[in-house]
Amino acid sequence: MQTSSWRRFSALYSKELRELRPEIVIVVAAAVLICVTMFVKSGTSERDLLVLPIVLLMGLAGFLPFVATFKLLGREWSSNTIYLIMSLPASGELILGAKLAALISQYLLGTLVVIASAVVWLYPHLPELVRSLNSMTGIDMQLAQFIPGIAIAYLLSLTWLFYLISASFLSQLISKLFTRFNGAITLIAFVIILMLGSWLMEISRSFINTSSSINIVGTDVVSGLQQAILFMGINSAIYFIAAGLIMMISILVYNYRIEL
Amino acid sequence: MIEFKGVSKNFGRTRALDAVDITFATGKITGLFGPNGAGKSTSLKLITGLNRPDRGEVLLDGRNPMDSKVDIAYLPEIDHLYPWMTIRQAASFVSDFYGDWDGERYKDLLGFLGLDDEMKIGKISKGQRAKTKLLLCTTRRSRYLLLDEPLSGIDILTREQIIQTLIRDFREGEQSIIISTHEISEIEGLVDEVVFLDRGRVRLQGDAEQLREERGMSLVEIMKEAFRDAN
Protein backbone atom coordinates (compact mmCIF):
# COMPACT_ATOMS: atom_id res chain seq x y z
CA MET A 1 0.00 0.00 0.00
CA GLN A 2 1.37 3.38 -1.03
CA THR A 3 0.96 6.66 0.87
CA SER A 4 -0.40 9.75 -0.87
CA SER A 5 1.72 11.65 -3.41
CA TRP A 6 1.46 14.77 -1.26
CA ARG A 7 2.82 12.97 1.82
CA ARG A 8 5.72 11.52 -0.16
CA PHE A 9 6.48 14.90 -1.75
CA SER A 10 6.37 16.63 1.65
CA ALA A 11 8.81 14.10 3.10
CA LEU A 12 11.24 14.64 0.23
CA TYR A 13 10.82 18.45 0.29
CA SER A 14 11.43 18.63 4.06
CA LYS A 15 14.54 16.48 3.68
CA GLU A 16 15.91 18.74 0.91
CA LEU A 17 15.21 21.89 2.94
CA ARG A 18 17.07 20.36 5.87
CA GLU A 19 20.04 19.73 3.56
CA LEU A 20 19.97 23.40 2.51
CA ARG A 21 19.61 24.72 6.06
CA PRO A 22 23.27 25.85 6.53
CA GLU A 23 23.16 28.09 3.42
CA ILE A 24 19.73 29.51 4.33
CA VAL A 25 20.85 30.26 7.89
CA ILE A 26 24.01 32.04 6.67
CA VAL A 27 22.07 34.42 4.36
CA VAL A 28 19.28 35.13 6.87
CA ALA A 29 21.76 35.67 9.73
CA ALA A 30 23.86 38.06 7.60
CA ALA A 31 20.74 40.03 6.60
CA VAL A 32 19.62 40.28 10.23
CA LEU A 33 23.13 41.43 11.22
CA ILE A 34 23.04 44.16 8.55
CA CYS A 35 19.62 45.37 9.78
CA VAL A 36 20.81 45.47 13.39
CA THR A 37 23.91 47.42 12.32
CA MET A 38 21.68 49.87 10.43
CA PHE A 39 19.66 50.62 13.54
CA VAL A 40 22.80 50.95 15.67
CA LYS A 41 24.44 53.28 13.14
CA SER A 42 21.28 55.21 12.20
CA GLY A 43 21.91 58.91 11.62
CA THR A 44 25.61 58.38 10.89
CA SER A 45 27.41 58.28 7.55
CA GLU A 46 28.58 54.74 8.33
CA ARG A 47 25.00 53.56 7.77
CA ASP A 48 25.26 54.48 4.07
CA LEU A 49 28.30 52.23 3.69
CA LEU A 50 26.08 49.21 4.41
CA VAL A 51 24.87 49.29 0.80
CA LEU A 52 27.93 47.29 -0.23
CA PRO A 53 27.29 44.29 2.06
CA ILE A 54 23.60 44.36 1.02
CA VAL A 55 24.53 44.18 -2.67
CA LEU A 56 27.05 41.39 -1.98
CA LEU A 57 24.51 39.49 0.11
CA MET A 58 21.91 39.84 -2.65
CA GLY A 59 24.41 38.27 -5.07
CA LEU A 60 25.08 35.47 -2.59
CA ALA A 61 21.37 34.83 -1.96
CA GLY A 62 20.80 34.58 -5.72
CA PHE A 63 23.88 32.49 -6.44
CA LEU A 64 23.79 29.96 -3.59
CA PRO A 65 20.69 28.03 -4.81
CA PHE A 66 22.39 27.45 -8.15
CA VAL A 67 25.56 26.13 -6.45
CA ALA A 68 23.37 23.99 -4.17
CA THR A 69 21.83 22.17 -7.17
CA PHE A 70 25.12 20.32 -7.58
CA LYS A 71 25.19 19.55 -3.86
CA LEU A 72 21.60 18.30 -3.63
CA LEU A 73 21.76 15.86 -6.51
CA GLY A 74 25.47 14.97 -6.64
CA ARG A 75 25.67 14.20 -2.93
CA GLU A 76 23.02 11.48 -3.27
CA TRP A 77 25.56 9.51 -5.28
CA SER A 78 28.69 10.43 -3.32
CA SER A 79 27.06 9.49 0.00
CA ASN A 80 25.27 6.41 -1.41
CA THR A 81 21.87 7.76 -0.27
CA ILE A 82 20.79 7.34 -3.89
CA TYR A 83 20.26 3.65 -2.96
CA LEU A 84 17.59 4.76 -0.52
CA ILE A 85 16.06 7.36 -2.82
CA MET A 86 15.87 5.07 -5.84
CA SER A 87 14.42 2.18 -3.86
CA LEU A 88 11.56 4.37 -2.58
CA PRO A 89 8.21 4.19 -4.36
CA ALA A 90 8.70 7.73 -5.68
CA SER A 91 9.04 8.71 -9.33
CA GLY A 92 11.47 11.22 -10.82
CA GLU A 93 8.67 13.81 -10.82
CA LEU A 94 8.50 13.67 -7.01
CA ILE A 95 12.23 13.37 -6.38
CA LEU A 96 13.44 16.10 -8.76
CA GLY A 97 10.32 18.20 -8.09
CA ALA A 98 11.06 18.22 -4.35
CA LYS A 99 14.67 19.25 -4.99
CA LEU A 100 13.53 22.03 -7.34
CA ALA A 101 10.92 23.26 -4.85
CA ALA A 102 13.50 23.34 -2.04
CA LEU A 103 15.99 25.30 -4.18
CA ILE A 104 13.30 27.81 -5.25
CA SER A 105 12.29 28.16 -1.57
CA GLN A 106 15.91 28.82 -0.66
CA TYR A 107 16.09 31.54 -3.34
CA LEU A 108 12.78 33.13 -2.27
CA LEU A 109 13.64 33.12 1.40
CA GLY A 110 17.20 34.41 0.89
CA THR A 111 16.41 37.13 -1.63
CA LEU A 112 13.24 38.36 0.12
CA VAL A 113 15.09 38.71 3.43
CA VAL A 114 17.88 40.64 1.68
CA ILE A 115 15.33 42.79 -0.22
CA ALA A 116 13.65 43.57 3.10
CA SER A 117 16.97 44.71 4.59
CA ALA A 118 17.62 46.77 1.41
CA VAL A 119 14.23 48.47 1.83
CA VAL A 120 15.12 49.28 5.43
CA TRP A 121 18.41 50.81 4.23
CA LEU A 122 16.74 52.66 1.35
CA TYR A 123 13.84 54.12 3.34
CA PRO A 124 15.52 57.37 4.54
CA HIS A 125 16.93 57.95 1.02
CA LEU A 126 13.62 57.51 -0.87
CA PRO A 127 12.60 61.20 -1.35
CA GLU A 128 16.11 62.01 -2.55
CA LEU A 129 16.09 59.02 -4.94
CA VAL A 130 12.70 59.96 -6.47
CA ARG A 131 13.89 63.56 -6.93
CA SER A 132 16.99 62.46 -8.82
CA LEU A 133 15.01 60.07 -10.99
CA ASN A 134 12.53 62.82 -11.87
CA SER A 135 15.24 65.33 -12.69
CA MET A 136 17.00 62.69 -14.83
CA THR A 137 13.86 61.81 -16.81
CA GLY A 138 12.33 65.28 -16.78
CA ILE A 139 8.87 64.06 -15.75
CA ASP A 140 7.07 63.66 -12.47
CA MET A 141 7.16 59.93 -11.67
CA GLN A 142 5.67 58.25 -8.61
CA LEU A 143 7.57 55.46 -6.90
CA ALA A 144 4.59 53.14 -7.29
CA GLN A 145 5.04 53.26 -11.06
CA PHE A 146 8.32 51.34 -10.71
CA ILE A 147 6.84 48.50 -8.66
CA PRO A 148 5.46 46.40 -11.61
CA GLY A 149 8.87 46.65 -13.29
CA ILE A 150 10.67 45.52 -10.14
CA ALA A 151 8.20 42.67 -9.64
CA ILE A 152 8.57 41.41 -13.21
CA ALA A 153 12.38 41.68 -12.96
CA TYR A 154 12.20 39.48 -9.84
CA LEU A 155 9.97 37.01 -11.71
CA LEU A 156 12.53 36.96 -14.54
CA SER A 157 15.32 36.17 -12.06
CA LEU A 158 13.19 33.33 -10.71
CA THR A 159 12.68 31.81 -14.16
CA TRP A 160 16.45 32.15 -14.82
CA LEU A 161 17.07 30.16 -11.67
CA PHE A 162 14.53 27.52 -12.73
CA TYR A 163 16.31 27.32 -16.08
CA LEU A 164 19.77 26.95 -14.47
CA ILE A 165 18.54 24.35 -11.96
CA SER A 166 16.93 22.27 -14.74
CA ALA A 167 20.09 22.46 -16.85
CA SER A 168 22.17 21.47 -13.83
CA PHE A 169 19.92 18.49 -13.03
CA LEU A 170 19.97 17.26 -16.62
CA SER A 171 23.75 17.62 -16.99
CA GLN A 172 24.36 15.76 -13.71
CA LEU A 173 21.96 12.97 -14.66
CA ILE A 174 23.59 12.63 -18.09
CA SER A 175 26.99 12.25 -16.39
CA LYS A 176 25.56 9.41 -14.25
CA LEU A 177 24.95 7.41 -17.42
CA PHE A 178 28.73 7.07 -17.68
CA THR A 179 31.03 5.22 -15.31
CA ARG A 180 33.99 7.60 -15.60
CA PHE A 181 34.80 11.32 -15.94
CA ASN A 182 31.50 12.34 -14.31
CA GLY A 183 32.71 15.82 -13.35
CA ALA A 184 33.96 16.66 -16.84
CA ILE A 185 30.83 15.21 -18.46
CA THR A 186 28.61 17.28 -16.15
CA LEU A 187 30.48 20.46 -17.07
CA ILE A 188 30.43 19.77 -20.82
CA ALA A 189 26.75 18.73 -20.76
CA PHE A 190 25.83 21.82 -18.74
CA VAL A 191 27.54 24.17 -21.23
CA ILE A 192 25.97 22.37 -24.22
CA ILE A 193 22.48 22.50 -22.63
CA LEU A 194 22.86 26.23 -21.93
CA MET A 195 24.10 26.89 -25.48
CA LEU A 196 21.26 24.87 -27.00
CA GLY A 197 18.80 26.61 -24.72
CA SER A 198 20.08 30.07 -25.65
CA TRP A 199 19.92 29.20 -29.33
CA LEU A 200 16.32 27.95 -29.06
CA MET A 201 15.34 31.00 -27.05
CA GLU A 202 16.88 33.34 -29.63
CA ILE A 203 14.76 31.63 -32.29
CA SER A 204 11.66 32.03 -30.10
CA ARG A 205 12.41 35.69 -29.49
CA SER A 206 12.87 36.44 -33.17
CA PHE A 207 9.66 34.50 -33.86
CA ILE A 208 7.79 36.61 -31.33
CA ASN A 209 9.54 39.58 -32.93
CA THR A 210 10.24 41.41 -29.71
CA SER A 211 12.61 44.33 -29.77
CA SER A 212 15.51 43.95 -27.38
CA SER A 213 16.53 47.59 -27.58
CA ILE A 214 14.75 49.72 -25.00
CA ASN A 215 15.13 53.43 -24.93
CA ILE A 216 14.50 54.90 -21.49
CA VAL A 217 15.40 58.56 -21.97
CA GLY A 218 13.64 61.92 -21.77
CA THR A 219 9.85 62.14 -21.72
CA ASP A 220 9.46 58.66 -23.22
CA VAL A 221 10.30 57.03 -19.91
CA VAL A 222 6.75 55.75 -19.24
CA SER A 223 6.45 53.92 -22.55
CA GLY A 224 10.07 52.77 -22.13
CA LEU A 225 9.19 51.30 -18.78
CA GLN A 226 6.13 49.55 -20.24
CA GLN A 227 8.29 48.21 -23.04
CA ALA A 228 10.83 46.92 -20.51
CA ILE A 229 8.08 45.20 -18.52
CA LEU A 230 6.73 43.57 -21.69
CA PHE A 231 10.24 42.48 -22.71
CA MET A 232 10.95 40.97 -19.30
CA GLY A 233 7.52 39.30 -19.22
CA ILE A 234 8.05 37.62 -22.59
CA ASN A 235 11.56 36.56 -21.56
CA SER A 236 10.22 35.12 -18.31
CA ALA A 237 7.69 33.06 -20.25
CA ILE A 238 10.34 31.82 -22.72
CA TYR A 239 12.75 30.86 -19.91
CA PHE A 240 9.93 29.18 -18.01
CA ILE A 241 8.94 27.03 -21.01
CA ALA A 242 12.58 26.15 -21.79
CA ALA A 243 13.24 25.26 -18.13
CA GLY A 244 10.07 23.16 -18.02
CA LEU A 245 11.15 21.22 -21.11
CA ILE A 246 14.64 20.57 -19.71
CA MET A 247 13.09 19.47 -16.40
CA MET A 248 10.81 17.04 -18.23
CA ILE A 249 13.80 15.53 -20.05
CA SER A 250 15.63 15.25 -16.70
CA ILE A 251 12.68 13.37 -15.22
CA LEU A 252 12.57 11.01 -18.19
CA VAL A 253 16.33 10.33 -17.87
CA TYR A 254 15.90 9.69 -14.13
CA ASN A 255 12.90 7.40 -14.57
CA TYR A 256 14.10 5.36 -17.53
CA ARG A 257 17.89 5.54 -17.77
CA ILE A 258 19.48 5.94 -14.35
CA GLU A 259 20.84 2.75 -12.78
CA LEU A 260 23.15 2.00 -9.87
CA MET B 1 6.71 -15.09 -6.60
CA ILE B 2 9.80 -13.50 -8.14
CA GLU B 3 10.88 -14.76 -11.54
CA PHE B 4 14.06 -14.18 -13.52
CA LYS B 5 13.47 -15.20 -17.14
CA GLY B 6 16.66 -15.39 -19.22
CA VAL B 7 18.10 -12.35 -17.46
CA SER B 8 21.46 -10.98 -18.58
CA LYS B 9 23.15 -7.89 -17.22
CA ASN B 10 26.47 -6.37 -18.23
CA PHE B 11 28.41 -3.52 -16.67
CA GLY B 12 30.70 -2.40 -19.46
CA ARG B 13 32.64 -5.50 -20.45
CA THR B 14 31.82 -7.30 -17.21
CA ARG B 15 28.98 -9.79 -17.42
CA ALA B 16 27.23 -9.73 -14.05
CA LEU B 17 24.40 -12.13 -14.98
CA ASP B 18 24.30 -14.48 -17.94
CA ALA B 19 20.89 -15.72 -19.14
CA VAL B 20 19.76 -16.52 -15.63
CA ASP B 21 16.47 -18.31 -14.86
CA ILE B 22 15.51 -18.28 -11.17
CA THR B 23 12.22 -18.58 -9.32
CA PHE B 24 12.04 -17.32 -5.74
CA ALA B 25 9.08 -18.98 -4.08
CA THR B 26 6.51 -16.94 -2.15
CA GLY B 27 6.46 -17.23 1.63
CA LYS B 28 9.95 -18.68 2.01
CA ILE B 29 13.43 -17.60 2.99
CA THR B 30 15.87 -18.02 0.11
CA GLY B 31 19.63 -17.87 0.48
CA LEU B 32 21.37 -16.33 -2.53
CA PHE B 33 24.89 -17.66 -2.19
CA GLY B 34 28.11 -17.29 -4.08
CA PRO B 35 31.59 -15.78 -3.94
CA ASN B 36 32.31 -12.09 -4.51
CA GLY B 37 31.38 -11.02 -8.04
CA ALA B 38 28.92 -13.90 -8.49
CA GLY B 39 26.01 -11.57 -9.33
CA LYS B 40 24.18 -11.67 -5.98
CA SER B 41 23.93 -7.89 -5.43
CA THR B 42 23.05 -7.33 -9.08
CA SER B 43 20.19 -9.85 -8.75
CA LEU B 44 18.79 -7.97 -5.75
CA LYS B 45 19.19 -4.62 -7.50
CA LEU B 46 17.30 -5.99 -10.49
CA ILE B 47 14.43 -7.04 -8.20
CA THR B 48 14.43 -3.60 -6.53
CA GLY B 49 14.46 -1.79 -9.89
CA LEU B 50 17.83 -0.14 -9.22
CA ASN B 51 19.16 -1.95 -12.29
CA ARG B 52 17.42 -2.97 -15.49
CA PRO B 53 18.14 -6.20 -17.35
CA ASP B 54 19.91 -5.96 -20.72
CA ARG B 55 18.03 -9.07 -21.81
CA GLY B 56 15.22 -11.09 -20.33
CA GLU B 57 12.81 -9.95 -17.65
CA VAL B 58 12.35 -9.83 -13.90
CA LEU B 59 8.78 -10.18 -12.64
CA LEU B 60 7.31 -9.82 -9.18
CA ASP B 61 3.92 -11.55 -9.17
CA GLY B 62 3.84 -10.86 -12.92
CA ARG B 63 4.62 -7.16 -12.50
CA ASN B 64 7.60 -5.01 -13.43
CA PRO B 65 9.92 -4.21 -10.46
CA MET B 66 9.39 -0.46 -11.03
CA ASP B 67 5.68 -0.98 -10.31
CA SER B 68 6.33 -3.15 -7.25
CA LYS B 69 8.64 -0.90 -5.21
CA VAL B 70 5.97 -0.36 -2.59
CA ASP B 71 6.01 -4.10 -1.81
CA ILE B 72 9.78 -4.31 -1.37
CA ALA B 73 11.94 -3.62 1.68
CA TYR B 74 15.57 -3.48 0.55
CA LEU B 75 18.65 -3.51 2.74
CA PRO B 76 21.77 -2.80 0.66
CA GLU B 77 25.26 -3.76 1.77
CA ILE B 78 26.47 -0.14 1.83
CA ASP B 79 25.37 2.56 4.28
CA HIS B 80 22.56 4.30 2.44
CA LEU B 81 20.98 6.38 5.20
CA TYR B 82 21.43 10.14 5.68
CA PRO B 83 24.15 10.60 8.33
CA TRP B 84 22.60 13.84 9.65
CA MET B 85 19.33 12.11 10.48
CA THR B 86 18.57 10.54 13.84
CA ILE B 87 17.08 7.04 13.79
CA ARG B 88 13.68 8.60 14.57
CA GLN B 89 14.00 11.06 11.64
CA ALA B 90 15.04 8.24 9.28
CA ALA B 91 12.08 6.15 10.45
CA SER B 92 9.71 9.07 9.98
CA PHE B 93 11.11 9.72 6.49
CA VAL B 94 10.77 6.08 5.39
CA SER B 95 7.30 5.70 6.96
CA ASP B 96 5.99 8.53 4.77
CA PHE B 97 6.39 6.28 1.73
CA TYR B 98 4.90 3.02 2.91
CA GLY B 99 1.40 2.28 4.08
CA ASP B 100 2.61 -1.01 5.61
CA TRP B 101 4.74 0.79 8.23
CA ASP B 102 3.91 -0.59 11.69
CA GLY B 103 4.51 1.99 14.44
CA GLU B 104 4.00 -0.53 17.27
CA ARG B 105 6.46 -2.93 15.76
CA TYR B 106 8.97 -0.06 15.36
CA LYS B 107 8.93 0.61 19.12
CA ASP B 108 9.16 -3.11 19.88
CA LEU B 109 12.09 -3.68 17.50
CA LEU B 110 13.90 -0.56 18.69
CA GLY B 111 14.01 -2.04 22.19
CA PHE B 112 14.82 -5.55 20.96
CA LEU B 113 17.79 -4.30 18.93
CA GLY B 114 18.98 -2.04 21.76
CA LEU B 115 18.77 1.18 19.76
CA ASP B 116 17.85 4.67 20.95
CA ASP B 117 15.94 6.58 18.27
CA GLU B 118 17.62 9.87 19.19
CA MET B 119 20.96 8.42 18.03
CA LYS B 120 22.39 10.25 15.02
CA ILE B 121 23.12 7.80 12.18
CA GLY B 122 26.45 9.43 11.30
CA LYS B 123 27.70 8.99 14.84
CA ILE B 124 26.78 5.38 15.63
CA SER B 125 28.92 2.26 15.20
CA LYS B 126 28.87 0.03 12.13
CA GLY B 127 26.92 -2.62 14.02
CA GLN B 128 24.33 -0.07 15.13
CA ARG B 129 24.00 1.20 11.56
CA ALA B 130 23.44 -2.38 10.37
CA LYS B 131 20.75 -2.80 13.03
CA THR B 132 19.18 0.55 12.05
CA LYS B 133 18.96 -0.55 8.41
CA LEU B 134 17.36 -3.81 9.51
CA LEU B 135 14.97 -1.92 11.81
CA LEU B 136 13.76 0.28 8.94
CA CYS B 137 13.20 -2.77 6.70
CA THR B 138 11.58 -5.11 9.20
CA THR B 139 9.29 -2.50 10.77
CA ARG B 140 7.32 -2.69 7.57
CA ARG B 141 4.94 -5.54 6.79
CA SER B 142 6.45 -5.80 3.33
CA ARG B 143 5.72 -8.60 0.92
CA TYR B 144 9.38 -8.94 -0.09
CA LEU B 145 12.40 -8.41 2.12
CA LEU B 146 15.71 -8.27 0.28
CA LEU B 147 18.89 -8.34 2.37
CA ASP B 148 22.26 -7.80 0.69
CA GLU B 149 25.10 -9.05 2.90
CA PRO B 150 23.31 -8.12 6.14
CA LEU B 151 26.07 -9.69 8.29
CA SER B 152 29.09 -8.31 6.46
CA GLY B 153 31.68 -6.79 8.84
CA ILE B 154 29.39 -7.16 11.84
CA ASP B 155 30.49 -8.58 15.21
CA ILE B 156 29.21 -11.97 16.37
CA LEU B 157 26.72 -10.62 18.93
CA THR B 158 25.13 -8.20 16.46
CA ARG B 159 24.94 -11.00 13.88
CA GLU B 160 23.06 -13.08 16.39
CA GLN B 161 20.61 -10.22 17.01
CA ILE B 162 20.06 -9.69 13.29
CA ILE B 163 19.35 -13.38 12.72
CA GLN B 164 17.02 -13.49 15.74
CA THR B 165 15.14 -10.46 14.38
CA LEU B 166 14.65 -12.18 11.04
CA ILE B 167 13.43 -15.40 12.66
CA ARG B 168 11.13 -13.51 15.04
CA ASP B 169 9.44 -11.33 12.44
CA PHE B 170 9.28 -13.63 9.43
CA ARG B 171 5.70 -14.16 8.29
CA GLU B 172 5.85 -17.64 6.80
CA GLY B 173 3.70 -18.23 3.74
CA GLU B 174 3.03 -14.51 3.37
CA GLN B 175 6.42 -12.83 3.15
CA SER B 176 9.38 -13.75 0.94
CA ILE B 177 12.90 -13.07 2.17
CA ILE B 178 15.99 -13.24 0.00
CA ILE B 179 19.32 -13.08 1.82
CA SER B 180 22.38 -12.56 -0.31
CA THR B 181 25.62 -13.52 1.39
CA HIS B 182 28.88 -15.38 1.00
CA GLU B 183 28.84 -16.22 4.72
CA ILE B 184 26.62 -19.27 4.40
CA SER B 185 27.35 -20.97 7.70
CA GLU B 186 25.82 -18.06 9.63
CA ILE B 187 22.38 -18.42 8.06
CA GLU B 188 22.43 -22.08 7.05
CA GLY B 189 19.69 -22.97 9.53
CA LEU B 190 17.53 -20.05 8.48
CA VAL B 191 16.96 -20.68 4.77
CA ASP B 192 14.28 -22.83 3.13
CA GLU B 193 15.65 -22.61 -0.40
CA VAL B 194 19.06 -21.88 -1.88
CA VAL B 195 20.42 -20.47 -5.12
CA PHE B 196 24.15 -20.79 -5.75
CA LEU B 197 25.50 -18.20 -8.19
CA ASP B 198 28.95 -18.10 -9.73
CA ARG B 199 30.21 -15.60 -12.32
CA GLY B 200 26.69 -14.65 -13.30
CA ARG B 201 25.34 -18.16 -13.69
CA VAL B 202 23.18 -20.39 -11.53
CA ARG B 203 25.28 -23.37 -10.40
CA LEU B 204 22.67 -25.01 -8.22
CA GLN B 205 19.24 -24.25 -6.80
CA GLY B 206 16.69 -26.09 -4.77
CA ASP B 207 15.21 -26.89 -1.38
CA ALA B 208 17.90 -26.52 1.33
CA GLU B 209 16.82 -29.51 3.41
CA GLN B 210 16.48 -31.75 0.36
CA LEU B 211 19.94 -30.78 -0.89
CA ARG B 212 21.47 -31.50 2.51
CA GLU B 213 19.75 -34.90 2.76
CA GLU B 214 20.55 -35.96 -0.82
CA ARG B 215 24.23 -35.08 -0.53
CA GLY B 216 24.80 -35.65 3.17
CA MET B 217 26.65 -32.34 3.43
CA SER B 218 26.17 -28.87 4.86
CA LEU B 219 25.31 -26.00 2.48
CA VAL B 220 28.87 -24.67 2.78
CA GLU B 221 30.26 -28.00 1.61
CA ILE B 222 27.66 -28.25 -1.16
CA MET B 223 28.66 -24.81 -2.41
CA LYS B 224 32.37 -25.68 -2.35
CA GLU B 225 31.67 -28.85 -4.31
CA ALA B 226 29.45 -27.06 -6.84
CA PHE B 227 32.09 -24.41 -7.50
CA ARG B 228 34.91 -26.96 -7.66
CA ASP B 229 32.98 -28.89 -10.32
CA ALA B 230 32.25 -25.69 -12.26
CA ASN B 231 35.95 -24.74 -12.31
Contacts between the chains, C-beta under 8 A, distances in Angstrom:
chain1	res1	chain2	res2	distance
A	1	B	70	6.9
A	1	B	98	7.5
A	1	B	99	3.1
A	1	B	100	5.8
A	2	B	70	4.6
A	2	B	97	7.6
A	2	B	98	7.5
A	2	B	99	6.1
A	3	B	96	6.0
A	3	B	97	6.0
A	3	B	98	6.8
A	3	B	99	5.5
A	7	B	96	5.3
A	8	B	96	6.1
A	8	B	97	5.5
A	10	B	96	7.2
A	11	B	92	7.9
A	11	B	93	5.6
A	11	B	96	3.6
A	11	B	97	6.9
A	15	B	82	7.3
A	15	B	93	6.2
A	18	B	84	7.3
A	19	B	84	7.9
A	79	B	82	7.6
A	79	B	83	7.2
A	80	B	76	7.9
A	80	B	78	4.8
A	80	B	79	6.3
A	80	B	80	5.1
A	81	B	80	5.8
A	81	B	81	7.1
A	81	B	82	5.7
A	82	B	80	7.9
A	83	B	50	7.0
A	83	B	74	8.0
A	83	B	76	4.8
A	83	B	78	6.5
A	83	B	80	3.8
A	84	B	80	4.5
A	84	B	81	6.4
A	84	B	82	7.8
A	86	B	48	8.0
A	86	B	49	7.5
A	86	B	50	5.3
A	87	B	48	5.3
A	87	B	49	7.6
A	87	B	50	6.5
A	87	B	69	6.7
A	87	B	72	7.2
A	87	B	74	4.7
A	87	B	76	7.9
A	88	B	69	6.9
A	88	B	94	8.0
A	88	B	97	5.0
A	89	B	69	4.1
A	89	B	70	4.2
A	89	B	97	5.7
A	89	B	98	7.4
A	90	B	97	6.6
A	179	B	11	7.7
A	179	B	12	6.5
A	259	B	50	6.6
A	259	B	51	4.9
A	259	B	52	6.1
A	260	B	45	6.3
A	260	B	50	4.5
A	260	B	51	6.6
